[in-house]
Amino acid sequence: MTNKPIPEDLQQAIREENRNLRYLRFLVDLALGEIRAGRYTRTQAEQVVENIRSQALKLFPGKELAFDLIYRPKFQRAITETFRLH
């Protein structure tokens, strides 16, 4: 097995992907905190989720399913708990 150097353009793409992922995690964490703090009505909270989904798809085009599998359940749980929808 040889350790070939990674081309600079690939390294740059990886850095950008990591930066985008950190930014998305920041947005998600911030929104979850705001939802759980009760800063929004239920309608506003649902709109925040859709806004973050739109932003996620700008950062990661074509990854709708990934967002819906990874982040939507977290948001749904926060909204359910915050607005006592059990």
N, C-alpha and C positions, 0 to 999 in steps of 0.2 A: 504494500500500500504506500503510495507516494503522497507527500503533502505538497500539492500544487498551490501556489499563491492564488488567492481569489482576485479576479479582475476588479479594478477600481470601480467600474460602472456597476458591477454586482454588489460590491460593498456599499456603494452609495444608495442603491435601491433598498438594500437591507436596512441601512440606517433610517431611510425615509419611512419605510414600513414600520419600524420600531417606534419612530417618533409619532406617526399617525396612531398607532395602537395606544401609546401612552396618553395621547390627547383624548382619544375616545374613552379610555378608562377614566380619565379625569372628569370628562363630561358626565359619564354614567354615574360615577361616585357622587359628584356634586348634585345631580338631579335626584338621585335616590335619597340623599340627605335632606334635600329641600322637600321632597314628597313626604318623607317620614316626619319631618318637623311640622307638617301641617300648613305649610306656606301657600298651598294651592287648594283650590276646589278640586273635586274629582275630575271635572271636565278639563280644567287647566292642567292637571297632572297627566291626563291622557294625551293632551296636546303636546306637553313637554316630551313625552315618550315618542310621539310621532316626529317631533322636531329633531330629537337626537337620532332617531332612525334615519331620517333624511340626511343628517350630517354624516352618519356612519357610512351611508351608501355613497356619499361624495368622496369620502376617504378610501373606501373599499368597494368600488363598483361591482355589482353582480353578487354581492354577499348577503342578499336579503335573508336567505335561509339561515346563515350563520348568526345574524342578528336575532332572528326570531327564536333560534334554539338556545343561544347563550344569554342574551340580555332581556328579551321580553319576559321570560318567567320571573326574573328578579324584579322588574318593574311591576308586573302583575301582583306579585307577592307583597310588595311595598304598598301598592294602592289598596289591595284587599285588607291588609293589616291596618293601614291608616284610616280607611273609611269603614272599617268593621263590616266587610261584605261577606263574612263567613256564612 
